[in-house]
């Protein structure tokens, strides 16, 4: 962390990668958030001027050309996943590989670049800097080659770029979990085995019995069996329970750190617990990430790709960025809220047991607190008063 603050993030990025490879829970929650956009799918929309009902012919034609080029780019999905990693590390960089089509440079592939190959200048700007003999702060690659790289640096915690990303908070909880596992294994090593005690009476036996007692103790440790004379007593004792059930507090530390990691990454922890079936147990992966967080990731990455990929194509194809098409992710799902609720209602009528919490996640509507009036509450039935007609007198 200190080296990253000083402008050298190489070892910090190495550590963040190592944490993902060592902690399965951290990998799970990060992957859930990062793959949410990929699972949603992406689209390139025509530019529409404010107040207009439909895009111009020029905007439609340009957007169609961009879709044609982007559909042929190799490594697009991998590049999107790599750029999404900026939420964790603070920034991610992808190199644009060009080909020549009728004398015009056209992006044909996207290649992720390792974050450890960069540094920060005194102005906080990202520079290219590795062990190739360059002088600090490195090469301002964005200024020298403005169409060669895509740099995604989302606003996550609002700090300066060297301190951006949720990796700062997740690294601490990952460390606590690692320490918890270490102590738990040590606890099991010390108290998960019986204590073997061999006793003999010095006043009644000779030194040979002492040597025999030591051999018996060593033999029991490896084979759990021994032959001994009556002059030697062998005891096998299990550790006594102490405290609250004799259990180590490590489990609670590990679980609590996991909850904090889930809250910081995907905004909730219910879908990561065993009670709800674990990750993937509640349907679409997009439902595991809180809607506002997913929308924020959508807006920020879409803006980066619109400016640095679609804008680059416009610069080479048209020489300007007029009627610049939009990059969007389909985070709204397959249909609108009404359609989703109607589908769930129909499924419930067929006997499907759909969790109410899932309906709240899909719609983004908050769940009413206990005792709080809610629209779903059953209203008291009101019976219309039937007018009483007096009986007619007999003629």
Secondary structure as UniProt FT lines:
FT   HELIX           2..5
FT   TURN            6..7
FT   HELIX           10..22
FT   HELIX           24..40
FT   STRAND          42..45
FT   TURN            50..51
FT   HELIX           57..71
FT   HELIX           76..84
FT   HELIX           86..89
FT   STRAND          92..101
FT   TURN            102..103
FT   STRAND          104..113
FT   HELIX           115..117
FT   STRAND          118..120
FT   TURN            122..123
FT   STRAND          126..128
FT   TURN            136..137
FT   HELIX           141..144
FT   TURN            146..148
FT   STRAND          149..152
FT   HELIX           161..163
FT   HELIX           167..191
FT   STRAND          195..200
FT   TURN            202..204
FT   HELIX           207..223
FT   TURN            230..231
FT   STRAND          232..237
FT   TURN            243..246
FT   HELIX           250..266
FT   HELIX           270..272
FT   HELIX           274..276
FT   TURN            279..282
FT   HELIX           285..288
FT   HELIX           291..305
FT   HELIX           306..310
FT   HELIX           311..317
FT   TURN            322..323
FT   STRAND          326..329
FT   TURN            331..332
FT   HELIX           337..349
FT   TURN            350..351
FT   HELIX           356..363
FT   TURN            370..371
FT   TURN            375..376
//
